[in-house]
């Protein structure tokens, strides 16, 4: 009996940045792709980052020159792919007397400027902080500093854009769908999946299986695939806090600590400041990390060491935490564990291949995806001729890197009933996809119900139809950050409206 032809060339477990990045790379190459994510896209680690596309200045101290070089080269590539989601930012590094000497900081920043392919981003400059706007919020003892470039990113929206691009090229993206088990059977993988809404199960077949389950990568191997892990995972929790805005300019800070760790202070969502991150080993449920009182106090204490204003836990308006599934290299401390990735290929003779993803960071997701496709090439059909590269524009990103302001002006001209702040938010979230969101809207009344802040029924309907949003949390904490501006009652009302809409749509499909 001949083996059945697999329905998909590649099945991916995990809807984070690595899973969606690999799915997009495979779809770009013309392969038939399936993705299952047990919750929402980017619902775990990929929405809990420090929101940076960066080379990793502190990785130089650990001599991770290859990782830094690769990361530095990716900054401008990713910026070109999604200029609405990724934008340049200047970072101010105050020299702290008694910590790393100024000459060492200058050396590290010289390497940072010259290791990667920096073309448009400005280089490092020395600052006399008492004569610079960036020095105004700082204590007087910080007289010397350095300013360098990296980029910031809307991490969860980046993942959604990757999934959208994969879906536009034929990939099947299934959220709230759990991978129950998988087995090699008649030359293919038989992947059993469960719809977490209905509880129904079905089997998907694929030539190749990718385990990109993030913090669950080891448990997926052991419990669902019955496979031995080719590498060890070290789970490290990183926590962040958000306060009302602590300074008026648009640069960020990078602060040194006596324990060797660094903390960023980043302008966030116009009216807030993001402080993070921490590093501590984690042994709980990867689905429910939370910033501890100790971590909140640590971040407040760090900020208070540098700013003239004392920051206390009472100033915190939001906290979030994520679990990083790092490749365990045996480092003594959590902050010293490598942020590099490892792709473990299991391909016995005459059996379908399995690729497991260990480690990685948002900045290098595209290089990771390219490396994954190179490893899997012998087990997949030939790539389509003339297929776009993975450096092609993401949905909404088909505009020049300096074209966001022009797009906002055009949207404002066509939709004068929208406030400037509303237009800016929509353009930053959706890029040129804003035209799809606003299609058919001619006046404020066309936006429909307003749920709170400036979140409209038109935007929610778009997110449900085009971006796999199913709950209020999907929208207010991942697709947007409007949870910072909406009341609990408004969020609850939004959730009820979305549930009602999903029920109506489900009834139409079954009638």
matplotlib code that plots the C-alpha trace (Angstrom):
import matplotlib.pyplot as plt

x = [0.0, 1.5, 1.8, -0.9, 0.2, 0.5, -2.0, 0.6, 4.2, 4.9, 3.0, 4.1, 3.2, 3.3, 2.0, 4.8, 7.4, 9.5, 6.5, 4.9, 8.2, 9.0, 5.4, 5.8, 9.2, 7.7, 4.6, 6.8, 8.7, 5.4, 4.9, 1.5, 1.7, -0.4, 0.0, -1.7, -1.5, -3.1, -4.1, -3.9, -1.1, 1.8, -0.1, 3.0, 6.7, 6.3, 4.1, 6.1, 9.4, 11.0, 9.7, 13.1, 14.8, 18.4, 21.8, 22.1, 24.8, 25.3, 25.9, 29.3, 30.4, 29.6, 31.6, 28.6, 29.9, 28.2, 24.8, 25.4, 26.6, 23.5, 21.2, 22.7, 22.4, 18.7, 17.7, 17.5, 16.2, 13.2, 12.7, 12.3, 9.9, 7.5, 8.2, 4.8, 5.7, 9.4, 11.1, 14.5, 15.1, 18.0, 19.2, 21.0, 23.6, 24.6, 28.1, 27.7, 30.8, 32.0, 30.6, 31.8, 34.5, 33.8, 36.6, 34.9, 31.6, 33.2, 34.9, 31.6, 29.7, 32.5, 32.1, 28.3, 28.5, 30.9, 30.0, 26.7, 25.4, 24.4, 23.4, 20.6, 20.7, 22.9, 26.0, 27.1, 27.9, 29.2, 26.9, 27.5, 24.3, 24.0, 23.7, 21.3, 17.5, 18.2, 20.1, 17.2, 15.4, 18.6, 20.3, 23.2, 25.8, 25.3, 27.4, 28.7, 26.7, 26.6, 23.8, 23.4, 20.8, 18.5, 14.9, 11.6, 8.9, 5.3, 6.1, 2.6, 1.6, 4.8, 3.7, 0.2, 1.7, 3.8, 0.7, -1.3, 1.5, 1.6, -2.2, -2.3, 0.1, -2.1, -1.1, -3.8, -3.6, -5.6, -5.6, -7.1, -6.1, -4.0, -1.6, -2.6, -0.2, 1.8, 3.3, 5.2, 2.9, 3.2, 5.9, 4.2, 3.4, -0.1, -0.8, -3.9, -5.3, -8.1, -10.4, -10.4, -13.8, -15.7, -13.5, -13.6, -10.5, -9.1, -5.9, -3.6, -0.9, 2.3, 5.7, 7.6, 6.8, 8.2, 8.1, 8.2, 6.2, 8.4, 8.4, 6.5, 9.1, 10.4, 7.0, 5.7, 8.6, 8.3, 4.5, 2.9, 5.6, 7.2, 10.6, 13.8, 15.0, 18.1, 18.9, 18.0, 15.8, 16.3, 13.1, 13.9, 11.3, 11.5, 9.2, 8.3, 6.4, 4.6, 4.3, 2.9, 5.5, 8.7, 10.3, 9.3, 11.6, 11.4, 14.8, 15.1, 17.6, 19.7, 20.7, 23.5, 23.0, 25.6, 24.5, 25.6, 22.1, 20.7, 17.3, 15.7, 13.4, 11.4, 8.7, 5.6, 2.2, 2.6, 1.7, 3.7, 7.2, 8.1, 10.8, 12.4, 13.5, 14.4, 16.1, 15.3, 15.0, 11.4, 9.9, 6.1, 3.4, 4.7, 1.1, 0.9, 4.0, 3.5, 5.8, 6.6, 6.6, 10.4, 10.8, 8.5, 10.5, 13.8, 12.7, 11.4, 14.6, 16.8, 14.8, 15.0, 18.8, 19.0, 16.0, 15.5, 12.0, 11.5, 9.6, 7.6, 5.2, 2.3, 3.3, 2.9, -0.2, 0.5, 2.9, 3.6, 5.9, 7.1, 9.0, 11.9, 12.7, 16.5, 18.9, 20.6, 24.3, 25.2, 25.6, 25.8, 23.2, 19.9, 21.1, 24.3, 22.4, 22.8, 20.0, 21.2, 19.0, 19.5, 17.6, 17.5, 16.8, 15.5, 15.4, 15.8, 16.2, 12.9, 11.0, 9.5, 11.6, 11.1, 12.7, 12.6, 13.4, 15.3, 16.0, 16.1, 14.9, 12.6, 15.4, 16.7, 13.4, 13.9, 17.4, 16.1, 13.3, 15.8, 18.1, 15.1, 14.1, 17.7, 17.7, 14.4, 15.0, 16.0, 12.6, 10.3, 9.4, 11.5, 10.8, 8.7, 10.7, 11.0, 9.6, 9.9, 12.6, 11.9, 13.0, 10.0, 7.5, 5.0, 1.2, 0.8, 4.6, 4.6, 5.8, 9.1, 10.8, 10.2, 6.7, 4.6, 4.0, 2.9, 0.5, -0.9, -1.4, -3.2, -5.5, -6.3, -7.1, -9.5, -11.0, -11.1, -13.6, -10.7, -8.5, -4.8, -4.1, -6.5, -5.0, -1.5, -2.5, -4.2, -1.4, 1.2, -0.8, -2.0, 0.2, -1.3, -3.9, -5.6, -7.4, -9.0, -10.0, -11.7, -13.2, -16.7, -16.4, -17.3, -18.1, -17.7, -21.0, -19.6, -17.2, -20.1, -20.1, -17.2, -16.1, -13.7, -10.6, -11.0, -11.6, -14.5, -16.8, -15.2, -11.8, -12.9, -14.8, -11.6, -9.5, -11.9, -12.2, -8.6, -6.4, -7.8, -8.9, -11.5, -11.5, -11.2, -7.7, -6.6, -7.4, -6.7, -3.4, -2.0, -3.5, -3.5, -2.5, -5.8, -6.1, -4.0, -6.7, -10.0, -11.8, -12.5, -16.2, -15.4, -13.2, -15.9, -18.5, -16.2, -15.8, -19.5, -20.0, -17.3, -18.8, -22.2, -20.8, -18.9, -22.1, -24.1, -21.4, -21.3, -25.1, -25.0, -22.4, -24.4, -27.9]
y = [0.0, 3.4, 6.1, 8.8, 12.1, 14.6, 17.4, 19.9, 20.2, 21.7, 21.8, 24.3, 24.0, 27.5, 30.9, 33.1, 35.0, 32.0, 29.8, 32.4, 33.5, 29.9, 29.6, 32.8, 31.7, 28.3, 30.0, 32.5, 29.5, 28.1, 25.3, 24.3, 25.3, 24.6, 26.4, 25.6, 27.8, 26.8, 30.3, 33.7, 34.6, 36.0, 35.2, 34.2, 35.1, 37.0, 39.7, 40.1, 41.5, 44.8, 45.9, 46.3, 45.3, 45.6, 44.2, 43.4, 45.8, 43.8, 40.5, 41.9, 41.4, 37.7, 37.6, 36.7, 38.5, 36.4, 37.0, 40.7, 41.0, 39.1, 41.2, 44.5, 43.6, 42.7, 46.0, 47.9, 44.9, 44.6, 48.4, 48.3, 45.4, 47.0, 50.8, 51.2, 48.7, 49.2, 52.6, 54.0, 55.1, 56.8, 55.3, 57.3, 55.4, 57.4, 56.7, 55.5, 56.3, 53.1, 50.7, 50.1, 52.7, 55.2, 53.8, 50.4, 51.9, 53.8, 50.6, 48.6, 51.3, 51.5, 47.8, 48.2, 50.8, 48.8, 45.1, 45.2, 46.7, 50.1, 52.3, 54.7, 54.6, 57.4, 56.4, 56.9, 60.3, 61.4, 63.5, 66.1, 65.3, 68.6, 70.4, 67.9, 67.5, 63.8, 64.9, 67.0, 64.0, 62.5, 63.2, 65.6, 63.0, 61.7, 64.2, 62.0, 59.7, 58.2, 58.0, 55.3, 53.8, 50.8, 50.3, 49.7, 47.4, 46.5, 42.8, 41.2, 43.1, 42.0, 38.3, 39.0, 40.6, 37.5, 35.3, 37.6, 37.3, 33.5, 33.3, 35.5, 33.0, 30.0, 29.0, 27.8, 29.5, 27.9, 29.7, 28.3, 25.0, 22.6, 20.0, 16.9, 14.4, 13.6, 10.4, 9.3, 7.3, 6.0, 8.5, 11.6, 13.2, 12.7, 15.6, 15.4, 18.8, 20.0, 23.0, 24.5, 26.1, 23.1, 20.3, 18.6, 16.8, 16.1, 14.9, 16.9, 15.3, 16.9, 16.0, 18.0, 19.0, 22.1, 22.4, 26.1, 26.0, 28.4, 27.7, 24.5, 23.2, 20.5, 19.4, 19.1, 16.8, 14.7, 14.6, 15.0, 13.7, 11.1, 12.3, 12.9, 16.5, 17.2, 20.2, 21.6, 24.6, 27.1, 29.0, 32.6, 35.1, 38.7, 41.2, 44.8, 47.6, 50.6, 54.0, 57.3, 59.1, 59.9, 62.2, 64.5, 63.6, 60.7, 59.0, 55.9, 55.2, 52.1, 52.0, 49.9, 48.1, 46.9, 43.3, 43.5, 43.7, 46.6, 48.1, 50.1, 53.1, 53.5, 56.0, 53.8, 54.4, 58.2, 58.8, 56.1, 54.8, 51.1, 49.8, 46.4, 43.8, 41.4, 38.0, 35.1, 31.4, 30.2, 26.8, 27.5, 27.2, 29.1, 30.2, 32.3, 34.2, 37.4, 40.2, 39.6, 42.3, 41.9, 42.4, 45.5, 46.9, 46.2, 48.1, 51.0, 51.1, 51.1, 54.0, 55.9, 55.5, 57.5, 59.8, 62.8, 61.6, 58.7, 55.9, 53.6, 50.7, 53.1, 54.7, 51.4, 51.3, 47.9, 45.0, 42.1, 39.1, 36.6, 33.3, 33.1, 29.6, 30.0, 27.4, 26.2, 26.7, 26.1, 29.7, 30.4, 33.2, 33.7, 37.0, 35.3, 32.6, 32.9, 34.6, 32.7, 30.0, 26.3, 24.4, 20.7, 18.4, 14.9, 13.1, 9.3, 7.5, 7.1, 9.0, 12.5, 15.2, 17.1, 20.4, 21.9, 25.5, 26.3, 29.9, 32.9, 36.5, 38.7, 40.6, 37.4, 35.7, 36.1, 34.7, 31.8, 31.2, 31.2, 28.8, 26.5, 26.4, 25.6, 22.7, 21.4, 21.9, 18.2, 17.1, 19.5, 20.0, 22.4, 26.1, 28.0, 29.8, 33.5, 33.2, 36.5, 36.6, 36.8, 40.4, 41.4, 43.9, 42.7, 43.5, 47.2, 47.8, 48.6, 52.2, 53.9, 53.8, 57.5, 57.3, 56.9, 60.6, 61.0, 58.1, 59.7, 63.0, 61.2, 59.3, 62.6, 64.3, 61.6, 61.1, 64.6, 63.4, 61.4, 63.2, 63.5, 61.1, 58.5, 58.7, 58.3, 55.3, 53.6, 54.2, 53.0, 49.8, 49.0, 50.8, 50.8, 48.2, 51.2, 51.6, 48.1, 49.0, 52.3, 51.0, 52.3, 54.7, 58.2, 59.8, 59.3, 57.5, 54.9, 53.7, 52.3, 51.9, 53.3, 50.9, 53.2, 55.3, 55.6, 51.9, 51.6, 48.8, 49.1, 48.5, 45.5, 44.0, 44.3, 42.7, 39.8, 39.3, 39.9, 39.2, 36.3, 38.4, 36.5, 38.2, 41.6, 40.7, 39.9, 43.4, 45.6, 44.0, 42.5, 44.0, 47.4, 48.6, 50.4, 48.4, 51.2, 53.7, 51.7, 50.9, 47.4, 47.9, 49.0, 46.0, 43.7, 45.3, 44.8, 41.1, 40.6, 42.3, 40.2, 37.0, 37.9, 38.6, 35.3, 33.4, 35.1, 34.3, 30.7, 30.4, 31.7, 29.0, 26.2, 27.3]
z = [0.0, -1.0, 1.7, 1.6, 0.2, 3.1, 3.1, 4.2, 3.5, 6.9, 10.1, 12.9, 16.6, 18.1, 17.0, 18.4, 16.5, 15.6, 14.6, 12.5, 11.1, 9.9, 8.6, 6.6, 5.2, 4.1, 2.6, 0.7, -0.8, -2.1, 0.5, 2.0, 5.6, 8.8, 12.1, 15.4, 18.4, 21.7, 22.6, 20.8, 18.5, 20.5, 23.7, 25.6, 25.3, 22.0, 23.5, 26.7, 25.4, 26.0, 22.6, 21.1, 17.8, 19.0, 18.7, 22.4, 23.6, 26.8, 24.9, 23.9, 27.5, 27.1, 23.8, 21.7, 18.7, 16.1, 17.7, 18.1, 14.5, 13.2, 15.3, 14.3, 10.6, 11.1, 12.6, 9.3, 7.4, 9.7, 9.8, 6.0, 6.2, 8.7, 9.2, 10.8, 13.6, 13.9, 14.2, 15.2, 18.7, 20.4, 23.7, 26.4, 28.5, 31.5, 32.8, 36.4, 38.5, 40.1, 37.5, 34.0, 33.2, 30.4, 28.2, 28.3, 27.3, 24.4, 23.2, 23.4, 21.5, 18.9, 18.3, 18.3, 15.6, 13.3, 13.8, 11.8, 8.6, 9.9, 7.0, 8.0, 11.8, 13.3, 15.2, 18.8, 20.3, 23.6, 25.8, 28.4, 30.2, 32.1, 28.7, 27.0, 27.2, 28.0, 31.1, 32.6, 34.3, 35.7, 39.0, 38.9, 39.6, 36.0, 34.0, 31.2, 28.9, 25.5, 22.9, 20.4, 18.0, 18.1, 17.2, 19.0, 17.9, 18.6, 19.3, 19.2, 16.1, 14.4, 15.0, 13.7, 10.5, 10.0, 10.3, 8.0, 5.3, 5.7, 5.5, 2.4, 0.7, 1.6, 5.1, 7.4, 10.8, 13.6, 17.0, 20.1, 18.7, 20.8, 19.5, 21.3, 19.9, 16.8, 15.4, 12.4, 10.2, 6.7, 5.7, 7.2, 10.5, 11.8, 14.1, 16.3, 17.1, 19.4, 18.9, 22.4, 21.9, 20.6, 22.1, 18.7, 17.4, 14.0, 12.4, 10.1, 8.0, 7.1, 5.5, 8.2, 11.7, 13.4, 17.2, 17.9, 21.1, 23.0, 26.7, 26.0, 23.5, 25.9, 27.1, 23.6, 22.8, 25.9, 26.4, 22.9, 20.5, 22.8, 21.7, 23.6, 23.7, 21.7, 23.9, 27.4, 27.9, 30.7, 31.4, 32.5, 33.5, 32.4, 34.0, 33.1, 34.7, 33.1, 34.8, 33.8, 31.6, 33.6, 31.1, 28.2, 25.3, 22.9, 23.6, 25.8, 28.7, 29.4, 33.1, 34.6, 37.9, 40.5, 39.9, 36.3, 34.9, 32.8, 32.8, 30.0, 30.4, 27.2, 26.1, 25.7, 24.2, 24.2, 27.8, 29.6, 30.4, 30.1, 32.6, 32.2, 32.3, 35.0, 34.7, 37.1, 36.6, 36.4, 37.2, 37.2, 34.5, 31.4, 30.8, 34.0, 34.8, 36.8, 38.0, 41.6, 44.3, 44.4, 40.7, 40.7, 43.7, 41.8, 38.7, 40.7, 42.7, 39.6, 38.1, 41.3, 41.3, 38.0, 37.8, 40.1, 40.6, 43.0, 41.4, 43.7, 43.2, 43.6, 40.3, 38.4, 36.2, 34.5, 34.8, 32.5, 32.6, 30.0, 30.1, 27.8, 26.6, 26.4, 25.2, 28.4, 27.9, 31.6, 32.5, 36.2, 36.2, 34.3, 32.8, 31.4, 29.5, 25.7, 23.7, 20.6, 19.1, 18.4, 15.7, 16.5, 13.5, 14.1, 10.7, 10.9, 7.5, 5.6, 8.3, 8.3, 9.8, 13.0, 13.8, 17.3, 18.1, 21.2, 22.3, 20.0, 20.3, 18.3, 16.5, 14.9, 14.0, 10.3, 10.3, 12.4, 9.9, 7.0, 8.8, 9.5, 5.9, 4.9, 7.3, 6.1, 2.4, 1.8, 3.2, 1.3, -2.3, -4.3, -3.5, -6.0, -8.7, -8.1, -4.6, -2.6, 0.1, 3.8, 3.7, 1.7, 3.2, 5.8, 5.5, 6.1, 5.6, 1.9, 2.4, 2.7, 6.1, 6.4, 4.9, 8.1, 8.6, 4.9, 5.3, 8.4, 6.6, 3.8, 6.2, 8.0, 4.7, 3.7, 7.1, 8.7, 11.4, 13.1, 15.6, 14.9, 17.8, 16.5, 13.0, 14.4, 16.4, 13.5, 11.1, 13.6, 14.2, 10.7, 8.2, 4.8, 6.0, 7.6, 4.2, 4.7, 8.2, 7.1, 3.9, 3.5, 6.5, 5.5, 8.8, 12.6, 12.6, 10.2, 12.9, 14.9, 18.6, 20.6, 23.4, 25.2, 24.5, 20.7, 20.0, 17.5, 16.4, 12.9, 14.3, 16.5, 13.5, 11.4, 14.1, 14.4, 10.7, 9.7, 12.7, 14.6, 17.6, 19.7, 23.2, 24.6, 26.0, 22.4, 21.4, 24.4, 25.4, 22.2, 19.0, 20.7, 24.2, 24.9, 28.1, 29.5, 28.7, 29.2, 32.4, 33.5, 32.8, 29.2, 28.6, 30.0, 27.7, 24.8, 25.7, 25.9, 22.5, 20.9, 22.3, 21.0, 17.6, 17.5, 18.5, 15.7, 13.1, 14.4, 14.2, 10.5, 9.6, 11.1, 9.9]

ax = plt.figure().add_subplot(projection="3d")
ax.plot(x, y, z, "-o")
ax.set_aspect("equal")
plt.show()
